[in-house]
Amino acid sequence: MTYNELFITVKNYLQNDFPTNTWTNVAGTGTTSSDGTEQINTFIKQAEERIYNSVQIPALRKNVTGLTTNGNKYLSCPSDFLSVFSMAVIDGDGNYEYLLNKDVNFIRAAYPNPADEGLPKYYALFGPTVVTSVITDELSFILGPTPDDAYDVELHYYYYPESITTAADGRTWLGDNYSPVLLYGAMLEAYVFLKGEQDLMLVYKAKYDEAMGQLNRLGTGLERGDAYRDGQAKIKVMP
């Protein structure tokens, strides 16, 4: 399902054109307008975030490489970072050494002196990145021990893929591969906004839950194994 198909379907289901609304900002120096397109796009984006936080699918993972700095135990997260899938340091021989996730207290206790240097073994989410004394919106990692060289770092992490509402071709993995969960998720968000009839909201909720169950079966079931390792799926035949 493309963005245009999703938009038209949601609008047809809602049977609501959402008139344009205009507000004057607090300072009284400008106005903000919202029309049906913006409102429906908000429903779709809210549904996407709900889905992405409910099931782990490969489309949510990204891979980047970075570089440590000799004597600096901090490493900035990517700007679109949500959480870690895995982190590895590549030593001088090209070997991958996967780091263990710990909390900041553990790393501080294990390596209390910043001069304790070596190939990092552990990492933790430290907090917001500070740039020239300004706290930014981005996070940073702390490594232990402090890197003693400039090592390549390979980070697999979770992020929010681009919304179908802004994708240049109007397509995303979710829209192409499992659109029912996106449609009914958007409908749920819309019906909360419209204060829709309770019986119809329950219908949409049931359809959304059914679609999420099937997507979860794919994301945390079928994509995590194969017939060689797990055997073929089968229904037990009763004697």
GIMOJO-V124243 format. One record per pair of residues at least 12 apart in sequence whose C-alpha atoms are under 10 Angstrom apart, sorted by the first residue. I is the first residue (numbers start at 0). J is the second residue. D is the distance in whole Angstrom. If there is no record, write none. Layout:
i=I j=J d=D
i=I j=J d=D
//
This chain:
i=0 j=163 d=10
i=0 j=169 d=9
i=0 j=170 d=7
i=0 j=171 d=9
i=0 j=172 d=10
i=0 j=173 d=9
i=0 j=174 d=5
i=0 j=175 d=6
i=0 j=176 d=8
i=0 j=177 d=8
i=0 j=178 d=6
i=0 j=179 d=9
i=0 j=181 d=9
i=0 j=182 d=9
i=1 j=163 d=8
i=1 j=164 d=9
i=1 j=166 d=10
i=1 j=168 d=8
i=1 j=169 d=5
i=1 j=170 d=5
i=1 j=171 d=8
i=1 j=173 d=10
i=1 j=174 d=6
i=1 j=175 d=7
i=1 j=178 d=9
i=2 j=40 d=10
i=2 j=43 d=10
i=2 j=162 d=9
i=2 j=163 d=6
i=2 j=164 d=6
i=2 j=165 d=9
i=2 j=166 d=8
i=2 j=167 d=10
i=2 j=168 d=9
i=2 j=169 d=5
i=2 j=170 d=6
i=2 j=171 d=9
i=2 j=174 d=8
i=3 j=163 d=10
i=3 j=164 d=9
i=3 j=169 d=7
i=3 j=170 d=9
i=4 j=169 d=9
i=4 j=174 d=10
i=5 j=39 d=10
i=5 j=43 d=9
i=5 j=163 d=9
i=5 j=164 d=10
i=5 j=169 d=10
i=5 j=174 d=8
i=5 j=178 d=8
i=5 j=179 d=10
i=5 j=181 d=8
i=5 j=182 d=7
i=5 j=185 d=9
i=6 j=36 d=8
i=6 j=39 d=7
i=6 j=40 d=8
i=6 j=43 d=9
i=6 j=164 d=9
i=6 j=182 d=9
i=6 j=185 d=10
i=7 j=39 d=10
i=8 j=182 d=8
i=8 j=186 d=10
i=9 j=39 d=8
i=9 j=42 d=10
i=9 j=43 d=9
i=9 j=182 d=7
i=9 j=183 d=9
i=9 j=185 d=7
i=9 j=186 d=7
i=9 j=189 d=9
i=10 j=35 d=9
i=10 j=36 d=9
i=10 j=39 d=8
i=10 j=186 d=9
i=10 j=189 d=10
i=12 j=186 d=8
i=13 j=39 d=10
i=13 j=186 d=8
i=13 j=189 d=8
i=13 j=190 d=8
i=13 j=193 d=9
i=13 j=195 d=10
i=15 j=35 d=8
i=15 j=193 d=9
i=16 j=34 d=9
i=16 j=35 d=6
i=16 j=36 d=9
i=16 j=38 d=10
i=16 j=39 d=10
i=17 j=33 d=9
i=17 j=34 d=6
i=17 j=35 d=4
i=17 j=36 d=8
i=17 j=37 d=9
i=17 j=38 d=8
i=17 j=39 d=9
i=18 j=33 d=8
i=18 j=34 d=6
i=18 j=35 d=6
i=18 j=36 d=10
i=18 j=38 d=10
i=19 j=32 d=7
i=19 j=33 d=5
i=19 j=34 d=4
i=19 j=35 d=7
i=19 j=36 d=9
i=19 j=37 d=10
i=19 j=38 d=10
i=20 j=32 d=5
i=20 j=33 d=5
i=20 j=34 d=6
i=20 j=35 d=9
i=21 j=33 d=6
i=21 j=34 d=9
i=36 j=164 d=10
i=37 j=164 d=10
i=38 j=189 d=9
i=38 j=192 d=10
i=39 j=164 d=9
i=39 j=185 d=8
i=39 j=186 d=9
i=39 j=188 d=9
i=39 j=189 d=7
i=40 j=162 d=9
i=40 j=163 d=9
i=40 j=164 d=6
i=40 j=165 d=9
i=40 j=185 d=9
i=41 j=164 d=9
i=41 j=185 d=9
i=41 j=188 d=9
i=41 j=189 d=9
i=42 j=182 d=10
i=42 j=184 d=8
i=42 j=185 d=5
i=42 j=186 d=8
i=42 j=187 d=8
i=42 j=188 d=5
i=42 j=189 d=6
i=42 j=190 d=9
i=42 j=191 d=10
i=42 j=192 d=9
i=43 j=162 d=8
i=43 j=163 d=8
i=43 j=164 d=8
i=43 j=181 d=7
i=43 j=182 d=8
i=43 j=183 d=10
i=43 j=184 d=7
i=43 j=185 d=5
i=43 j=186 d=8
i=43 j=187 d=10
i=43 j=188 d=8
i=43 j=189 d=9
i=44 j=161 d=10
i=44 j=162 d=6
i=44 j=163 d=8
i=44 j=164 d=8
i=44 j=165 d=10
i=44 j=181 d=9
i=44 j=184 d=10
i=44 j=185 d=8
i=44 j=188 d=10
i=45 j=162 d=10
i=45 j=181 d=10
i=45 j=184 d=8
i=45 j=185 d=7
i=45 j=187 d=10
i=45 j=188 d=7
i=45 j=189 d=10
i=46 j=180 d=9
i=46 j=181 d=6
i=46 j=182 d=8
i=46 j=183 d=8
i=46 j=184 d=5
i=46 j=185 d=5
i=46 j=186 d=9
i=46 j=187 d=8
i=46 j=188 d=7
i=46 j=189 d=10
i=47 j=159 d=9
i=47 j=160 d=9
i=47 j=161 d=10
i=47 j=162 d=7
i=47 j=163 d=9
i=47 j=173 d=9
i=47 j=180 d=9
i=47 j=181 d=7
i=47 j=182 d=10
i=47 j=184 d=8
i=47 j=185 d=8
i=48 j=159 d=8
i=48 j=160 d=10
i=48 j=162 d=9
i=48 j=184 d=10
i=49 j=181 d=10
i=49 j=184 d=8
i=49 j=185 d=10
i=49 j=188 d=10
i=50 j=173 d=10
i=50 j=180 d=8
i=50 j=181 d=8
i=50 j=184 d=8
i=50 j=207 d=10
i=50 j=211 d=8
i=50 j=214 d=9
i=50 j=215 d=10
i=51 j=157 d=10
i=51 j=158 d=9
i=51 j=159 d=7
i=51 j=160 d=9
i=51 j=173 d=10
i=52 j=159 d=9
i=53 j=211 d=8
i=53 j=214 d=10
i=53 j=215 d=8
i=54 j=211 d=8
i=54 j=212 d=9
i=54 j=214 d=8
i=54 j=215 d=6
i=54 j=216 d=9
i=54 j=217 d=9
i=54 j=218 d=7
i=54 j=219 d=7
i=55 j=157 d=9
i=55 j=214 d=9
i=55 j=215 d=8
i=55 j=217 d=9
i=55 j=218 d=6
i=55 j=219 d=6
i=56 j=157 d=10
i=56 j=172 d=10
i=56 j=173 d=10
i=56 j=214 d=9
i=56 j=215 d=8
i=56 j=217 d=8
i=56 j=218 d=5
i=56 j=219 d=7
i=56 j=222 d=8
i=56 j=223 d=10
i=57 j=157 d=9
i=57 j=172 d=10
i=57 j=218 d=7
i=57 j=219 d=10
i=57 j=222 d=8
i=57 j=223 d=10
i=58 j=157 d=9
i=58 j=158 d=9
i=58 j=159 d=9
i=58 j=160 d=7
i=58 j=171 d=9
i=58 j=172 d=7
i=58 j=173 d=8
i=58 j=218 d=10
i=59 j=81 d=10
i=59 j=156 d=8
i=59 j=157 d=5
i=59 j=158 d=6
i=59 j=159 d=6
i=59 j=160 d=6
i=59 j=172 d=10
i=60 j=80 d=10
i=60 j=81 d=10
i=60 j=82 d=10
i=60 j=83 d=9
i=60 j=84 d=8
i=60 j=155 d=7
i=60 j=156 d=5
i=60 j=157 d=5
i=60 j=158 d=6
i=60 j=159 d=9
i=60 j=160 d=9
i=61 j=79 d=10
i=61 j=80 d=9
i=61 j=83 d=10
i=61 j=84 d=9
i=61 j=154 d=8
i=61 j=155 d=6
i=61 j=156 d=5
i=61 j=157 d=6
i=61 j=158 d=7
i=61 j=159 d=10
i=61 j=160 d=9
i=62 j=84 d=9
i=62 j=85 d=10
i=62 j=86 d=10
i=62 j=153 d=7
i=62 j=154 d=6
i=62 j=155 d=5
i=62 j=156 d=7
i=62 j=157 d=9
i=63 j=77 d=8
i=63 j=86 d=10
i=63 j=152 d=8
i=63 j=153 d=6
i=63 j=154 d=5
i=63 j=155 d=7
i=63 j=156 d=8
i=64 j=77 d=10
i=64 j=86 d=10
i=64 j=87 d=10
i=64 j=88 d=10
i=64 j=151 d=7
i=64 j=152 d=5
i=64 j=153 d=4
i=64 j=154 d=6
i=64 j=155 d=9
i=65 j=77 d=9
i=65 j=88 d=9
i=65 j=149 d=10
i=65 j=150 d=8
i=65 j=151 d=6
i=65 j=152 d=5
i=65 j=153 d=6
i=65 j=154 d=8
i=66 j=88 d=9
i=66 j=89 d=10
i=66 j=148 d=10
i=66 j=149 d=6
i=66 j=150 d=6
i=66 j=151 d=5
i=66 j=152 d=6
i=66 j=153 d=9
i=67 j=88 d=9
i=67 j=119 d=10
i=67 j=142 d=9
i=67 j=145 d=9
i=67 j=146 d=7
i=67 j=147 d=9
i=67 j=148 d=7
i=67 j=149 d=5
i=67 j=150 d=5
i=67 j=151 d=7
i=67 j=152 d=7
i=68 j=145 d=9
i=68 j=146 d=7
i=68 j=147 d=8
i=68 j=148 d=6
i=68 j=149 d=5
i=68 j=150 d=7
i=68 j=151 d=10
i=69 j=116 d=9
i=69 j=117 d=9
i=69 j=145 d=8
i=69 j=146 d=5
i=69 j=147 d=5
i=69 j=148 d=4
i=69 j=149 d=5
i=69 j=150 d=8
i=70 j=113 d=8
i=70 j=114 d=7
i=70 j=115 d=9
i=70 j=116 d=7
i=70 j=117 d=9
i=70 j=144 d=10
i=70 j=145 d=6
i=70 j=146 d=6
i=70 j=147 d=6
i=70 j=148 d=8
i=70 j=149 d=9
i=71 j=113 d=8
i=71 j=114 d=10
i=71 j=116 d=9
i=71 j=141 d=9
i=71 j=142 d=9
i=71 j=144 d=10
i=71 j=145 d=6
i=71 j=146 d=7
i=71 j=147 d=8
i=71 j=148 d=9
i=71 j=149 d=10
i=72 j=113 d=8
i=72 j=114 d=10
i=72 j=115 d=10
i=72 j=116 d=9
i=72 j=119 d=9
i=72 j=122 d=9
i=72 j=140 d=8
i=72 j=141 d=6
i=72 j=142 d=5
i=72 j=143 d=7
i=72 j=144 d=7
i=72 j=145 d=5
i=72 j=146 d=6
i=72 j=147 d=9
i=73 j=122 d=9
i=73 j=123 d=10
i=73 j=124 d=10
i=73 j=125 d=8
i=73 j=128 d=9
i=73 j=139 d=7
i=73 j=140 d=6
i=73 j=141 d=5
i=73 j=142 d=6
i=73 j=143 d=9
i=73 j=145 d=8
i=73 j=146 d=9
i=74 j=122 d=10
i=74 j=124 d=10
i=74 j=125 d=9
i=74 j=128 d=9
i=74 j=138 d=9
i=74 j=139 d=6
i=74 j=140 d=5
i=74 j=141 d=6
i=74 j=142 d=8
i=74 j=152 d=10
i=75 j=124 d=10
i=75 j=125 d=10
i=75 j=126 d=10
i=75 j=127 d=9
i=75 j=128 d=7
i=75 j=129 d=10
i=75 j=137 d=8
i=75 j=138 d=6
i=75 j=139 d=4
i=75 j=140 d=6
i=75 j=141 d=9
i=76 j=124 d=9
i=76 j=126 d=10
i=76 j=127 d=9
i=76 j=128 d=8
i=76 j=137 d=7
i=76 j=138 d=5
i=76 j=139 d=5
i=76 j=140 d=7
i=76 j=154 d=9
i=76 j=156 d=10
i=77 j=137 d=8
i=77 j=138 d=8
i=77 j=139 d=9
i=77 j=154 d=9
i=77 j=156 d=9
i=77 j=158 d=10
i=78 j=136 d=9
i=78 j=137 d=6
i=78 j=138 d=8
i=78 j=158 d=10
i=79 j=137 d=8
i=79 j=138 d=10
i=79 j=156 d=9
i=79 j=157 d=9
i=79 j=158 d=6
i=79 j=159 d=7
i=79 j=160 d=9
i=80 j=137 d=8
i=80 j=138 d=8
i=80 j=139 d=10
i=80 j=155 d=10
i=80 j=156 d=7
i=80 j=157 d=6
i=80 j=158 d=5
i=80 j=159 d=8
i=81 j=137 d=10
i=81 j=138 d=9
i=81 j=156 d=7
i=81 j=157 d=5
i=81 j=158 d=5
i=81 j=159 d=8
i=82 j=124 d=9
i=82 j=155 d=9
i=82 j=156 d=6
i=82 j=157 d=5
i=82 j=158 d=7
i=83 j=100 d=9
i=83 j=123 d=10
i=83 j=124 d=9
i=83 j=154 d=8
i=83 j=155 d=6
i=83 j=156 d=4
i=83 j=157 d=6
i=83 j=158 d=9
i=84 j=154 d=8
i=84 j=155 d=5
i=84 j=156 d=5
i=84 j=157 d=7
i=85 j=97 d=7
i=85 j=98 d=8
i=85 j=99 d=9
i=85 j=100 d=9
i=85 j=153 d=8
i=85 j=154 d=6
i=85 j=155 d=5
i=85 j=156 d=7
i=85 j=157 d=10
i=86 j=98 d=6
i=86 j=99 d=8
i=86 j=100 d=9
i=86 j=121 d=9
i=86 j=122 d=8
i=86 j=152 d=7
i=86 j=153 d=6
i=86 j=154 d=5
i=86 j=155 d=6
i=86 j=156 d=8
i=87 j=99 d=9
i=87 j=119 d=9
i=87 j=120 d=9
i=87 j=121 d=10
i=87 j=122 d=10
i=87 j=150 d=10
i=87 j=151 d=8
i=87 j=152 d=6
i=87 j=153 d=5
i=87 j=154 d=7
i=87 j=155 d=9
i=88 j=118 d=8
i=88 j=119 d=7
i=88 j=120 d=8
i=88 j=150 d=6
i=88 j=151 d=6
i=88 j=152 d=5
i=88 j=153 d=6
i=88 j=154 d=9
i=89 j=118 d=9
i=89 j=119 d=10
i=89 j=149 d=10
i=89 j=150 d=6
i=89 j=151 d=5
i=89 j=152 d=6
i=89 j=153 d=8
i=90 j=118 d=8
i=90 j=119 d=10
i=90 j=148 d=9
i=90 j=149 d=9
i=90 j=150 d=6
i=90 j=151 d=7
i=90 j=152 d=9
i=91 j=148 d=9
i=91 j=149 d=9
i=91 j=150 d=8
i=91 j=151 d=9
i=93 j=150 d=10
i=93 j=151 d=9
i=95 j=151 d=10
i=95 j=152 d=9
i=95 j=153 d=9
i=96 j=118 d=9
i=96 j=119 d=9
i=96 j=120 d=8
i=96 j=152 d=9
i=96 j=153 d=10
i=97 j=119 d=9
i=97 j=120 d=8
i=97 j=121 d=9
i=97 j=152 d=10
i=97 j=153 d=9
i=97 j=154 d=10
i=98 j=118 d=10
i=98 j=119 d=7
i=98 j=120 d=5
i=98 j=121 d=5
i=98 j=122 d=6
i=98 j=123 d=10
i=98 j=142 d=9
i=98 j=143 d=9
i=99 j=119 d=10
i=99 j=120 d=6
i=99 j=121 d=5
i=99 j=122 d=6
i=99 j=123 d=9
i=99 j=142 d=10
i=99 j=143 d=10
i=100 j=120 d=9
i=100 j=121 d=6
i=100 j=122 d=5
i=100 j=123 d=6
i=100 j=124 d=9
i=100 j=142 d=10
i=101 j=120 d=10
i=101 j=121 d=6
i=101 j=122 d=6
i=101 j=123 d=5
i=101 j=124 d=8
i=101 j=141 d=10
i=101 j=142 d=10
i=101 j=143 d=10
i=102 j=121 d=9
i=102 j=122 d=8
i=102 j=123 d=5
i=102 j=124 d=7
i=102 j=125 d=8
i=102 j=141 d=9
i=103 j=121 d=10
i=103 j=122 d=8
i=103 j=123 d=6
i=103 j=124 d=7
i=103 j=125 d=6
i=103 j=126 d=10
i=103 j=140 d=9
i=103 j=141 d=7
i=103 j=142 d=9
i=103 j=143 d=9
i=104 j=123 d=9
i=104 j=125 d=10
i=105 j=121 d=9
i=105 j=122 d=10
i=105 j=123 d=9
i=105 j=143 d=9
i=106 j=120 d=10
i=106 j=121 d=7
i=106 j=122 d=8
i=106 j=123 d=8
i=106 j=141 d=8
i=106 j=142 d=7
i=106 j=143 d=6
i=106 j=144 d=8
i=106 j=145 d=10
i=107 j=141 d=9
i=107 j=142 d=10
i=107 j=143 d=8
i=107 j=144 d=9
i=109 j=121 d=10
i=109 j=143 d=8
i=109 j=144 d=8
i=110 j=142 d=10
i=110 j=143 d=7
i=110 j=144 d=6
i=110 j=145 d=8
i=111 j=143 d=10
i=111 j=144 d=9
i=112 j=144 d=9
i=112 j=145 d=9
i=113 j=143 d=9
i=113 j=144 d=8
i=113 j=145 d=6
i=113 j=146 d=10
i=114 j=144 d=9
i=114 j=145 d=7
i=114 j=146 d=10
i=114 j=147 d=9
i=115 j=143 d=8
i=115 j=144 d=6
i=115 j=145 d=6
i=115 j=146 d=9
i=115 j=147 d=9
i=116 j=143 d=8
i=116 j=144 d=5
i=116 j=145 d=5
i=116 j=146 d=6
i=116 j=147 d=5
i=116 j=148 d=9
i=117 j=143 d=8
i=117 j=144 d=6
i=117 j=145 d=6
i=117 j=146 d=5
i=117 j=147 d=5
i=117 j=148 d=8
i=118 j=142 d=9
i=118 j=143 d=8
i=118 j=144 d=7
i=118 j=145 d=8
i=118 j=146 d=6
i=118 j=147 d=7
i=118 j=148 d=8
i=118 j=149 d=10
i=118 j=150 d=8
i=119 j=141 d=10
i=119 j=142 d=6
i=119 j=143 d=5
i=119 j=144 d=5
i=119 j=145 d=7
i=119 j=146 d=6
i=119 j=147 d=9
i=119 j=148 d=10
i=119 j=150 d=9
i=120 j=142 d=8
i=120 j=143 d=6
i=120 j=144 d=7
i=120 j=145 d=9
i=120 j=146 d=10
i=121 j=141 d=8
i=121 j=142 d=6
i=121 j=143 d=5
i=121 j=144 d=7
i=121 j=145 d=10
i=122 j=140 d=6
i=122 j=141 d=6
i=122 j=142 d=5
i=122 j=143 d=6
i=122 j=144 d=9
i=123 j=139 d=9
i=123 j=140 d=6
i=123 j=141 d=5
i=123 j=142 d=7
i=123 j=143 d=9
i=124 j=138 d=7
i=124 j=139 d=6
i=124 j=140 d=5
i=124 j=141 d=6
i=124 j=142 d=9
i=125 j=138 d=7
i=125 j=139 d=6
i=125 j=140 d=5
i=125 j=141 d=6
i=125 j=142 d=9
i=126 j=138 d=5
i=126 j=139 d=6
i=126 j=140 d=7
i=126 j=141 d=9
i=127 j=139 d=6
i=127 j=140 d=9
i=128 j=140 d=9
i=160 j=172 d=9
i=160 j=173 d=10
i=162 j=174 d=10
i=163 j=181 d=10
i=173 j=214 d=10
i=176 j=214 d=10
i=177 j=210 d=8
i=177 j=211 d=10
i=177 j=213 d=9
i=177 j=214 d=7
i=177 j=217 d=10
i=178 j=210 d=9
i=179 j=206 d=8
i=179 j=207 d=8
i=179 j=209 d=9
i=179 j=210 d=6
i=179 j=211 d=9
i=179 j=214 d=10
i=180 j=206 d=8
i=180 j=207 d=6
i=180 j=208 d=8
i=180 j=209 d=8
i=180 j=210 d=5
i=180 j=211 d=6
i=180 j=212 d=9
i=180 j=213 d=9
i=180 j=214 d=8
i=181 j=207 d=8
i=181 j=210 d=9
i=181 j=211 d=9
i=182 j=203 d=10
i=182 j=206 d=10
i=182 j=207 d=8
i=182 j=210 d=10
i=183 j=202 d=10
i=183 j=203 d=6
i=183 j=204 d=7
i=183 j=205 d=9
i=183 j=206 d=7
i=183 j=207 d=5
i=183 j=208 d=9
i=183 j=209 d=10
i=183 j=210 d=8
i=183 j=211 d=10
i=184 j=203 d=8
i=184 j=204 d=8
i=184 j=206 d=9
i=184 j=207 d=6
i=184 j=208 d=9
i=184 j=210 d=9
i=184 j=211 d=9
i=185 j=203 d=10
i=185 j=207 d=9
i=186 j=200 d=9
i=186 j=203 d=7
i=186 j=204 d=9
i=186 j=207 d=9
i=187 j=199 d=10
i=187 j=200 d=7
i=187 j=201 d=9
i=187 j=202 d=10
i=187 j=203 d=6
i=187 j=204 d=7
i=187 j=206 d=10
i=187 j=207 d=8
i=188 j=200 d=10
i=190 j=203 d=9
//
